[in-house]
């Protein structure tokens, strides 16, 4: 066809779209990527404000993901990892450290004392935790084929109760999953647990946006920015209409947007999405600490981390950057006074002088992975139309990368 603009038009320069374009190029197909924003990454972006690097939402890159190992040059990203463990803070502000002794042997005595103080060494607690966690270390295919249930229901069935659940697992996972009620698929959560057990997540020293920027530099990835797609006409030669009035034609179209935009452009059934707010503070009065902190006593803040202690490139020299994440629901972001109260307790510091650098309200942070839903959903949604994104696989960077590769394979088969 001589009247087409590319073999494939990819809508969206997020992780799935960028991976799809690279995979199409390797299959001998030309791809043109259109994105409404001014830089690659989709939901993975970093704002630089007064010299601080503030990711749009607290995000981590897990080097244990198979697709990351296969398609990402982690060494080139200068990945900086957090402490392997958490500090659990009670209602009085007392912090208990639970750290991996293989990486932090000097914290073994404190970890044992903390585990005992939290009631984690009781036989019933140990048995419940083992029954839930051990399958995560087995073969992935076996884990993927196990019967599924809502996370909270499976915890009830397996006896995961008490402080382990209320003070550690629930607050930690609520930030990872953007789920404050425990209705996420337990099968998926065990896959998440597996990734944390295999490696320590981290961030590039120049911010999370360094990751999609690397994917955008791969040979064959051609991105046009500030190109918002308004309509897609499916057919033997699908057409893509851009907001500036341009109409592009291709042999196939891949819609690699988030779930909400994908549903609007394709009428495909997608998942709803959950939201998170991340507050970025210039802090003072706290010692450097690379461990994630969670509240064992409730509150609006689901996690907080001193990013300048994890990755020095996130803050100007001699200054401290702290992030605090809260769930974002239909009532909007948490009140700043409530966030400050929680952050002060979690860090054991007066936060009255802490400056809010920026607050990111990400209403579409993660697709919902409901109990019983497939870990791999169909991609083809029309005659020459394919969808991709973390709403087609798992709601993760792994899922986005895998989905992009799957979409490229589906298009190659379609075009023969």
Secondary structure as the mmCIF struct_conf table of DSSP 4:
data_model
#
loop_
_struct_conf.conf_type_id
_struct_conf.id
_struct_conf.beg_label_comp_id
_struct_conf.beg_label_asym_id
_struct_conf.beg_label_seq_id
_struct_conf.end_label_comp_id
_struct_conf.end_label_asym_id
_struct_conf.end_label_seq_id
BEND BEND1 UNK A 3 UNK A 3
BEND BEND2 UNK A 5 UNK A 5
STRN STRN1 UNK A 6 UNK A 11
BEND BEND3 UNK A 14 UNK A 14
HELX_RH_AL_P HELX_RH_AL_P1 UNK A 15 UNK A 26
TURN_TY1_P TURN_TY1_P1 UNK A 27 UNK A 28
STRN STRN2 UNK A 31 UNK A 34
BEND BEND4 UNK A 36 UNK A 40
TURN_TY1_P TURN_TY1_P2 UNK A 42 UNK A 43
STRN STRN3 UNK A 46 UNK A 49
TURN_TY1_P TURN_TY1_P3 UNK A 50 UNK A 51
STRN STRN4 UNK A 52 UNK A 55
BEND BEND5 UNK A 56 UNK A 57
STRN STRN5 UNK A 61 UNK A 61
TURN_TY1_P TURN_TY1_P4 UNK A 63 UNK A 64
BEND BEND6 UNK A 65 UNK A 65
HELX_RH_AL_P HELX_RH_AL_P2 UNK A 66 UNK A 71
TURN_TY1_P TURN_TY1_P5 UNK A 74 UNK A 74
HELX_RH_3T_P HELX_RH_3T_P1 UNK A 75 UNK A 77
TURN_TY1_P TURN_TY1_P6 UNK A 78 UNK A 78
STRN STRN6 UNK A 79 UNK A 81
BEND BEND7 UNK A 84 UNK A 84
STRN STRN7 UNK A 85 UNK A 89
TURN_TY1_P TURN_TY1_P7 UNK A 91 UNK A 92
BEND BEND8 UNK A 93 UNK A 93
STRN STRN8 UNK A 95 UNK A 99
TURN_TY1_P TURN_TY1_P8 UNK A 101 UNK A 103
HELX_RH_3T_P HELX_RH_3T_P2 UNK A 105 UNK A 107
HELX_RH_AL_P HELX_RH_AL_P3 UNK A 108 UNK A 117
TURN_TY1_P TURN_TY1_P9 UNK A 118 UNK A 121
BEND BEND9 UNK A 122 UNK A 122
HELX_RH_AL_P HELX_RH_AL_P4 UNK A 123 UNK A 133
HELX_RH_3T_P HELX_RH_3T_P3 UNK A 134 UNK A 137
BEND BEND10 UNK A 138 UNK A 138
HELX_RH_AL_P HELX_RH_AL_P5 UNK A 140 UNK A 144
TURN_TY1_P TURN_TY1_P10 UNK A 145 UNK A 145
BEND BEND11 UNK A 146 UNK A 146
STRN STRN9 UNK A 150 UNK A 150
HELX_RH_AL_P HELX_RH_AL_P6 UNK A 151 UNK A 158
TURN_TY1_P TURN_TY1_P11 UNK A 159 UNK A 159
HELX_RH_AL_P HELX_RH_AL_P7 UNK A 162 UNK A 163
HELX_RH_PI_P HELX_RH_PI_P1 UNK A 164 UNK A 169
HELX_RH_AL_P HELX_RH_AL_P8 UNK A 170 UNK A 177
TURN_TY1_P TURN_TY1_P12 UNK A 178 UNK A 178
BEND BEND12 UNK A 180 UNK A 182
STRN STRN10 UNK A 184 UNK A 185
HELX_RH_AL_P HELX_RH_AL_P9 UNK A 186 UNK A 198
STRN STRN11 UNK A 202 UNK A 204
TURN_TY1_P TURN_TY1_P13 UNK A 205 UNK A 206
TURN_TY1_P TURN_TY1_P14 UNK A 208 UNK A 208
HELX_RH_AL_P HELX_RH_AL_P10 UNK A 209 UNK A 216
TURN_TY1_P TURN_TY1_P15 UNK A 217 UNK A 217
BEND BEND13 UNK A 218 UNK A 218
TURN_TY1_P TURN_TY1_P16 UNK A 219 UNK A 220
STRN STRN12 UNK A 223 UNK A 224
BEND BEND14 UNK A 226 UNK A 226
STRN STRN13 UNK A 229 UNK A 233
BEND BEND15 UNK A 235 UNK A 235
TURN_TY1_P TURN_TY1_P17 UNK A 236 UNK A 237
STRN STRN14 UNK A 239 UNK A 242
TURN_TY1_P TURN_TY1_P18 UNK A 243 UNK A 244
BEND BEND16 UNK A 245 UNK A 245
STRN STRN15 UNK A 247 UNK A 255
BEND BEND17 UNK A 257 UNK A 257
HELX_RH_AL_P HELX_RH_AL_P11 UNK A 259 UNK A 266
STRN STRN16 UNK A 273 UNK A 283
BEND BEND18 UNK A 285 UNK A 285
BEND BEND19 UNK A 291 UNK A 291
STRN STRN17 UNK A 292 UNK A 295
TURN_TY1_P TURN_TY1_P19 UNK A 296 UNK A 297
BEND BEND20 UNK A 300 UNK A 300
STRN STRN18 UNK A 301 UNK A 306
HELX_RH_AL_P HELX_RH_AL_P12 UNK A 307 UNK A 310
HELX_RH_3T_P HELX_RH_3T_P4 UNK A 312 UNK A 314
BEND BEND21 UNK A 315 UNK A 315
TURN_TY1_P TURN_TY1_P20 UNK A 317 UNK A 318
STRN STRN19 UNK A 320 UNK A 328
STRN STRN20 UNK A 329 UNK A 329
TURN_TY1_P TURN_TY1_P21 UNK A 330 UNK A 331
STRN STRN21 UNK A 332 UNK A 332
BEND BEND22 UNK A 333 UNK A 333
HELX_LH_PP_P HELX_LH_PP_P1 UNK A 334 UNK A 335
HELX_RH_AL_P HELX_RH_AL_P13 UNK A 336 UNK A 347
TURN_TY1_P TURN_TY1_P22 UNK A 348 UNK A 348
BEND BEND23 UNK A 349 UNK A 349
TURN_TY1_P TURN_TY1_P23 UNK A 352 UNK A 353
STRN STRN22 UNK A 355 UNK A 367
STRN STRN23 UNK A 370 UNK A 370
TURN_TY1_P TURN_TY1_P24 UNK A 371 UNK A 372
BEND BEND24 UNK A 375 UNK A 376
STRN STRN24 UNK A 380 UNK A 380
BEND BEND25 UNK A 382 UNK A 384
STRN STRN25 UNK A 385 UNK A 387
BEND BEND26 UNK A 389 UNK A 389
TURN_TY1_P TURN_TY1_P25 UNK A 390 UNK A 392
BEND BEND27 UNK A 393 UNK A 393
BEND BEND28 UNK A 395 UNK A 396
HELX_RH_AL_P HELX_RH_AL_P14 UNK A 397 UNK A 415
#
